[in-house]
Every structure is written in structure tokens, then in C-alpha cells.
């Protein structure tokens, strides 16, 4: 008779987001005001590469908006939903 053991690992993570890489603005896809992050912070939140963040934005899997000066910001609620549903691909070796 084989014995089985269950192991539970709990981790805690702290993510610091600088004010210049964060905005609260209207997300047309969420139809509400939402926190928006620059690509580097969005990648950290989702646990995937910056390149993958752009791919997911272009495919419509996550929401984003672009500023007049060409900066792209990604919707935090859509990032969290994607991450929590496990639909994002694992982090690639090149995070930029």
C-alpha cells in the first residue's frame, strides 16, 4: 500500500508600482474607471513577459489604452482576471 502526502506552499509577494507608471482612467472595455499600468508593471503583475503583454493587448485578451505621446497603459482588472484564470503563458526567458 502506497502512502500519499499533500504539500501546501503559501507565498506572499509585494509589488511596488511607481506613480509615473500608473494611472486611473476610463477603460472603455470595462466601461468604468480602472487602474492602468505601464508595460513593465503589467508584466510583473501578470507574471509574464512585456512582449506577451503587448500580444495579449493586441489580441483583446487584456484591455489597454494609448496616450497622445505614445505610451501604452494596461487595465489592471483585466490583467488580474487573466492571471487568476491562468490563461497567460508562462514567463519567457527574455522579459523585454
C-alpha positions, 0 to 999 in steps of 0.5 A: 500500500502506497502512502500519499502526502499533500504539500501546501506552499503559501507565498506572499509577494509585494509589488511596488508600482511607481506613480509615473507608471500608473494611472486611473482612467476610463477603460472603455472595455470595462466601461468604468474607471480602472487602474492602468499600468505601464508595460513593465508593471503589467508584466510583473503583475501578470507574471509574464513577459512585456512582449506577451503583454503587448500580444495579449493587448493586441489580441483583446485578451487584456484591455489597454489604452494609448496616450497622445505621446505614445505610451501604452497603459494596461487595465489592471482588472483585466490583467488580474482576471487573466492571471487568476484564470491562468490563461497567460503563458508562462514567463519567457526567458527574455522579459523585454 
